[in-house]
Amino acid sequence: MTKNTITYAGHSAVFVHMGETILAIDPWLRGNPLCPAALQSPKKIDIIVLSHGHSDHAGDVIRVQKDTGALVAATYELAMILIAEGIPADKVVPMNKGGSVELHGIEVCLTNAFHSSSYDTPNGTVYAGEACGVILRGKGSTIYHAGDTSLFSDLSLIGDTFKPDVALLPIGDRFTMGPVEAAQAAAWVKCKIAVPIHYKTFELLTGTYEEFETACKKQGVAAKEIAPGESMAC
């Protein structure tokens, strides 16, 4: 059986291999100072899922979709923007929080997240619906990508409902949770492994893996850092 893997591309961008299916969550690749050159122009992506419209998450999606022909799942508002920006309508999968769709045998769900969302168009910045978390379920694995979020107690409901094997959690602080809050989130979602994202990219993101690991130990949660370009089994 093909082993499922997560490959970190820096910031919040990850590739998830589930069987023969390749998914990308928030594939901000070109322009991402942490993304290795080898990952910036993927040849194959089947599904792209966007947590929200900010440029450090969705700013490269037009190019990546054009190059790969991937389906793009996003909230309704963001989906309509992407169609207007040139992604073929039959390649866009509109959805919203609480809903799920099955794509290539993978269940894609959007969960709540507490953050803002906008999208930069040539004519200015526009509202892009609400920010989300992402659940991927299939081929024996459940992955939770929290997107950009603050700490909120209903993360425990996400844990009870989806029981993620891996939780990808922002730890950078200022715009999202910091390391201590992210460790609490990991405990609430009851993940087997907590992986930090959305940190180190800019000086404003001050949260560190060392702080996160220490806080996770206090919560009884296993933490694992993945360097950009590296992969882990899931």
Residue pairs with C-beta under 8 A, 6 or more apart in sequence:
1 140
2 17
2 19
2 20
2 139
3 233
4 16
4 17
4 18
4 19
4 139
4 140
4 141
4 233
4 234
5 16
5 17
5 231
5 232
5 233
5 234
6 14
6 15
6 16
6 17
6 143
6 166
6 168
6 195
6 226
6 231
6 232
6 234
7 14
7 15
7 16
7 17
7 39
7 226
7 229
7 230
7 231
8 14
8 195
8 197
8 226
8 227
8 228
8 229
8 230
8 231
9 15
9 27
9 29
9 32
9 34
9 35
9 36
9 39
9 228
9 229
10 32
10 33
10 34
10 35
10 36
10 200
10 201
10 228
11 26
11 28
11 32
11 34
11 35
11 56
11 197
11 198
11 201
12 25
12 26
12 28
12 51
12 56
12 57
12 145
12 147
12 148
12 168
12 170
12 197
12 198
13 24
13 25
13 26
13 27
13 28
13 29
13 32
13 35
13 57
14 24
14 25
14 26
14 145
14 168
14 197
15 22
15 23
15 24
15 27
15 39
15 42
15 45
16 22
16 23
16 24
16 25
16 136
16 143
16 234
17 23
18 106
18 136
18 138
18 139
18 141
19 105
19 138
19 139
21 46
21 47
21 104
21 105
21 106
21 138
21 139
22 42
22 44
22 45
22 46
22 47
23 45
23 46
23 47
23 48
23 49
23 106
23 136
24 42
24 45
24 47
24 48
24 49
24 64
24 70
25 48
25 49
25 50
25 51
25 134
25 136
25 145
25 168
26 49
26 50
26 51
26 57
26 58
26 145
26 147
27 42
27 45
27 48
27 60
27 61
27 64
28 35
28 55
28 56
28 57
28 58
28 59
28 60
29 35
29 39
29 40
29 41
29 42
29 60
29 64
30 40
30 41
30 60
30 63
31 59
31 60
32 40
32 56
32 60
32 201
33 201
33 202
34 200
34 201
34 228
35 228
36 228
36 229
38 229
39 228
39 229
41 67
42 64
42 67
42 68
43 67
43 68
44 68
45 64
45 68
45 70
46 70
46 71
46 103
46 104
47 70
47 71
47 72
47 73
47 103
47 104
47 106
47 108
48 61
48 64
48 65
48 70
48 71
48 72
48 73
49 72
49 73
49 74
49 108
49 134
49 136
49 145
50 57
50 58
50 61
50 72
50 73
50 74
50 75
50 78
51 57
51 113
51 131
51 132
51 133
51 134
51 145
51 147
51 148
52 58
52 75
52 78
52 113
52 115
52 116
52 117
52 128
52 129
52 130
52 131
52 132
52 147
52 148
53 74
53 78
53 81
53 117
53 118
53 119
53 128
53 129
54 116
54 117
54 118
54 119
54 148
55 119
55 120
56 201
57 147
57 148
58 74
58 78
58 119
58 128
59 120
61 72
61 82
61 87
62 82
62 85
62 86
62 87
64 70
65 72
65 82
65 87
65 91
66 86
66 87
69 91
70 91
71 91
71 92
71 93
71 103
72 79
72 82
72 87
72 91
72 92
72 93
73 79
73 93
73 95
73 101
73 103
73 108
73 110
74 82
74 92
74 93
74 94
74 95
74 129
75 94
75 95
75 96
75 97
75 110
75 117
75 128
75 129
75 130
75 132
76 94
76 95
76 96
76 129
77 127
77 128
77 129
78 117
78 119
78 128
78 129
79 92
79 93
79 94
79 95
80 94
81 119
81 121
81 126
81 128
82 92
83 89
83 92
84 121
85 121
93 101
93 103
93 108
95 101
95 108
95 110
96 110
96 129
97 110
97 111
97 112
97 130
97 132
98 110
98 111
99 109
99 110
100 107
100 108
100 109
100 110
100 135
101 107
101 108
102 108
105 138
105 139
106 136
106 137
106 138
106 139
107 135
107 136
107 137
107 138
108 134
108 135
108 136
109 134
109 135
109 136
109 137
109 162
110 132
110 133
110 134
110 135
111 132
111 133
111 134
111 135
111 144
111 158
111 162
112 132
112 133
112 152
112 154
112 158
113 130
113 131
113 132
113 133
113 146
113 147
113 148
113 149
114 131
114 149
114 150
114 152
115 131
115 147
115 148
115 149
115 150
115 175
115 176
116 131
117 127
117 128
117 129
117 130
117 131
118 125
118 126
118 127
118 128
119 125
119 126
119 128
131 147
131 148
131 149
132 147
133 144
133 145
133 146
133 147
133 149
133 158
134 144
134 145
134 147
135 142
135 143
135 144
135 145
135 158
135 162
135 164
136 142
136 143
136 145
137 143
137 162
141 165
141 166
141 234
142 162
142 163
142 164
142 165
142 166
143 164
143 165
143 166
143 168
143 234
144 158
144 162
144 164
144 166
144 167
144 168
144 189
144 191
145 168
145 197
146 167
146 168
146 169
146 170
146 185
147 170
148 170
148 175
148 176
148 198
149 170
149 176
149 177
149 185
150 176
150 177
150 181
151 177
151 181
151 182
151 184
151 185
153 188
155 185
155 188
155 189
156 188
156 189
156 190
158 164
158 188
158 189
159 188
159 189
159 190
159 191
160 190
163 190
164 189
164 190
164 191
164 192
165 191
165 192
165 193
165 234
166 191
166 192
166 193
166 194
166 195
166 232
166 234
167 185
167 186
167 189
167 191
167 193
167 194
167 195
168 195
168 196
168 197
169 177
169 182
169 185
169 186
169 194
169 195
169 196
169 197
170 176
170 177
170 182
170 196
170 197
170 198
170 199
171 177
171 178
171 179
171 182
171 196
171 197
171 198
171 199
171 207
171 208
171 209
171 211
171 212
172 178
172 198
172 199
172 200
172 201
172 204
172 205
172 206
172 207
173 179
173 205
173 206
173 207
174 204
174 205
174 206
175 198
175 204
175 205
176 198
177 185
177 207
178 206
178 207
178 211
179 196
179 207
179 208
179 209
179 211
179 212
179 214
179 215
180 211
180 215
182 194
182 196
182 207
182 212
182 215
183 194
183 212
183 215
183 216
183 218
183 219
183 221
183 223
184 215
184 219
186 194
186 216
186 219
186 221
186 223
187 219
187 220
187 221
191 221
192 222
193 222
193 223
193 224
193 232
193 234
194 212
194 216
194 221
194 222
194 223
194 224
195 223
195 224
195 225
195 226
195 232
196 207
196 209
196 212
196 223
196 225
198 205
199 205
199 207
199 208
199 209
209 223
209 225
212 223
213 223
213 225
216 222
216 223
217 223
224 232
226 232
